[in-house]
Amino acid sequence: MKETVVSGIRPTGKLHLGNYFGAVTNFVKMQYDYNCYFFIADLHSLTTHPTPGDLHGYVRHVLVEYLACGIDPEETTIYVQSDVPEVSELYLYLNMNAYLGELERSASFKEKIRSNPDNVNAGLLTYPTLMAADILIHRATKVPVGKDQEQHLEMTRNFGNRFNRMYNADFFPESFAFNYAENLVKVPGLEGKGKMSKSDGDGNCIYLSDSPEVIRKKVARAVSDSGPTEENQAKPEAIQNLFDLMKIVSTPDTIEHFDGLYNKMQIRYGDMKKQLAEDMIVFNSPIRERIEELSKDETYLRQVAKHGALKARESAQKTIREVRSLIGFKSF
């Protein structure tokens, strides 16, 4: 029997190369080896109060891009979180056994308080219990998460084990961080430091839906410097980032060519950026074209969302029936 994997993404905008290489390519591979549930976390996004139009648009965009990248709704379960009301029900039950002190100690909650003190809502405080409900509703054992989410995963184990002890049942399994790839690809941004991230602005990201013209403009503006001052010198972070981006989309010969020019103090960053942009366009084009094609097929998108919700609810309803029975909710 295949192990169950659960992963969600907040619909906060378009997917970029960092999302693609950091997560989506692994999802495409693991869908054939595991029982996968990939959901669009629209309930989580309510903590930042999106407008109804923006929320629906972002959810739709993520669904289209997941499909365009190769996630197969026949091989895995793709669903919208709010289409599975059992998640909200389990969230309520877990909140009854989650304590204020442990929720306030969450690193992400502390960061949200610091970064946005005017929006400290209950949803932010109980984010770990909603994440736990997302995982436990399918009784998953593997969760692809980054380092910043490992504390939440530990809290998920705590909530599940607490429920098991409280109701004297060996019901919820423990779930652990899961890295499907041997070497995770870290995609740098265009701003000269750090990874590609939407939080640093659109200019820092190459989106999967970006047109060739947009890609050329973004890469042309990427941070560089005045060039090396001695042969074979170490590359500063901004320049290493350009080479790291090349490693993702360019041929080994191309990388070797520009690396040689850098080491001989003959590099022209304008030429390098032009090559990088064209290689990104070649890489991105099949996905972008598929995004454009799927975006026009409203009937298919509705079918995928409905099919995913039915599959997810079948799993979730089974869990909730057993949870209600263990708690003591009985029909008269």
N, C-alpha and C positions, 0 to 999 in steps of 0.2 A: 504493500500500500504506500502510495506517495505521501511524503511529508507535506504539510500545508505551509505555504508562504503567504504573508500579507504585507502589502506596502501601499501607502497612500501619498498623494501629492496635493498640496493646497492649490486651488485654482487662482493664482495671483497674477497671471500673465502668461506670455508665450514661453515655450521651452527653448533653451539655448544649447549651444554645443556642450557646455558643462553638464547640463542635465542629461544630454544624450549619452555622452561617454561615461559619466559618473553613475548613471542609474539605468537608463532605458535600454542600452545595449545588453546589459545583464538580464533585464526583464525578458527581452526577446529570447535569450538563450535558455533561461531557467523555466520558461513556460512549458517546455517539453519534458522537463525532468521532475517537476514538482506540481502539486495542486495549488495553483496560484490565484490569489485574489488581489487585483490591482484596482484601487478605488480613487475617486476624485473627492477630496475632503472639503466639500462645500460647507459642512457644519462648522468645521474648524475655522473657516475663513470669516465667519460671522463675528469673530472677536474684533475685527477691524472695520466692521459695519460697511460692507460694500453696497452700492446701490443695486436694486433688483436687476436692472439691465446689465450692469457690469458683471454681476455674479453669474448670470446665465451665459453671458458671452464668454467669460473665462472658462466656465465648465465645459462649454461646447468646444472651445479651442483646445483644451487639454485632451478631450476625447478624440478629436480629429488628429491631433499630433501623435497620440499613442498609436492609433491605427496606422497612420502614415509611416511610423517608425518600424512597424512590423509586429506589434502585439496583436495576436490573433484571437478574436472573441470566441472562436470555436475551440481553441486550445486552453484558454484561460478564462477567468471571470473578470470582466471590466465593468465597474458599476459606479454610480453616483451615490455618495454616502447617504444623502438625505432620502434616497429611494428605498432605503432599508431601515424602517422605523424601529426594528428590533435593536439596532445599535443604540438609539436614544434610550430605549427601555433599559438595556444593560448598563448604560452610562448612569442612569438614575440609581440602580441598585448598587453599583460600585461606589457612587458618591456617598451613600449611606454608611459605608465602611471605610471611607478615606478621611484622614484627620487633618485639621487645619495646619498643624505644625509641619507635617511632612509635605503638604502642598506648597506651603510658603518657602520651604527650603529648596524647591526646584530651581535650578540655575537659570532656566529659561524664564521663569516667572520673575526672578530678581532682575534679569536683564530687561524684561518688558517694563517693569516699574521704573527702571533708570531711564530707558529710552523714550518712554511715553507715559509720564506720570499722570496725565489727564484722562487716560483710558484704561484704568486698572479695573477691569470688569470680572465678574465671577467666571466667565468662560475662560479667561486667561489663567485664573487660579486653578480651575479644574481641568485644564488641558490634559494633564497626565491621565486622568480617569477616562476622558473621552478617547484618548489614544489607546488606553488599555481595553476599552470596550471594542474598538476597531479590531484589535488583535484577538481578544478572547472570544468574540462572537463566532469566530471560525475555528477556535481552539488551535490556533497556529503555533508552530514550534520554531519557525524561522522568520526573522524580520530583517530585511536589508536596511540598515540605518548607518548613519555616520556617527563619529565620536560624540557630536553634540546631542545626539538622541539616546545615548546609552543609559543615561540616568533615568530617562522616561521608561526605558525597557526594563530596568531594574525595578522601577515602581510598578510596572505591569506585573512582574513576577510576584511582588509583594501583595498586590491587590488580589491576584488569583489565588495565591497560597492562603491569604487571610480568609477569603471566601470558603476555600476548602476546609480550613480548620473550623470556621464558624458553623458550617453546616455538616461537619463530619463526613466529608465526601472527597474522594480523589477524582475531582471533576476537571478542573482547569489544568492543562499541562503548562510547564514553564516554557517560555519563549526566549530565544537568544539571538543576538546580533548575527547576521549572516552576510558573508562576503563571497559572492559566487565566483568572482574573477580572482585569479592569482595575483595580479597587479592592477590596482585601481588606477585609472587614468585621471590625473588632476589637470583640468583645463584652466590655464591662466586667463585673466582678463586682458583687455586692451589698454587699461589705464596705467600699466607699468608695474603693478604690484598686486599680489594676492590672486585668488581664483576668480573665475568668471562668475559674476553674481548680479542679479537684477537690482539688488539693493544699492549698487554703485552707479546705477543709471544705464540707460539703453546703450550709451556709447561704449560701455565696458563689455557688451555681449554681442555675439553673433547668433541671432535667432534662427531657428530652423526654417522659418518662413520668410527670412530676409531676401529681398530681390538682389540680383547681381549688382545693381547700381548702389544699393544701400551697403552691401558688403564692401565694395571698393572704397566708398567714402569712409566707413568706419575704420578699415584697416589702414587707410592713408593717414588717419588722425592718430593711430596708435602711438603710444609714448615710445620714443627712442632717445638717442643722445647724439653727440657730435662725432662719435666714432672712436675706435681704439687709438691709444697713444703709443702703444708698443706691441710688437708681435707676440702672438700667443698669450695675450693677457686674459685673465678671467673675465667672463661676461657679467656686467651688472644685471640686476634682477629684470629690469625692463627689457633688455636685449635678450636675456635667456628666455624670457617669456615668449618673445617672437619666434625664437628657435623651437621652443616647446610646442607652440602652435603649429609650426611647420612639421614637426614630427608626427602630428596627428593626421594631417591632410596631404602632405607632399611626399614625393618619392625619396628614397635614400640618396639617390644621385643629386637631387636638388638641394637637400640639406647639406650634403658633403661639399657641394659647390660653394654655397654661401658661407659655410663654416671655414672653408679654405680662404675665401676672400677676407673674412674677418681676421683670421690669424695672420694674414699678410698685410693687414692695415689697408686693404683695398676695397672694402665693402662700401656699397652705396645703399643706404637703407631704403631709399625710394624704389630702387630696383627690387630689393628683397620684398618690400611690402606689396608691390604689384604682383609678384609671383605668388606670394602667400594668398592674396585676395583671389587670384584666378584659381588656385588650387582649392580654396574654400568653396568657391562657386561650383566647381566641378563636383566636389563632395556633396554639397548641399542640394544641388539641383534635383535629383530624383525624389528626395524627401519633400522639397518645396512643391514640386509638381504634384505629388500625391496629396499634399495638404490642400492645394487648390482644387483638385479633383473631388476629394471627399467633402470639402466645405460646401459644394454645390448639391450634394446628395442628402437632403434632409430626411428622406424616407429611410435610407440605410442607417443614418445616425440614430434615428428614433428606434429602429429595430435593434441595433446593438445595445443601446441603453436599456431598453425593455428586457431584452434577453439576459443581459448582465444582472439586472435587478432581480429577475426571477430566480436565477441560479444562486445569487448571493442570499436571497431571502430563504431559499430552501435550506441552506446551511444554517442561517441565523435563527430561523424558526425552530429548528431542532434544538439548538442550544438554549433558546429562551424557554421552550417547553420544559426542559430538564431543570433549568435555573428556577423557574417559578415553582416547580414541584419541590425542589430542595428547600426553597425559602418557606414553603408552606401555603402558597396560594393554591387553593383548590376550588374547582367549580362545584356549585350546589346543584 
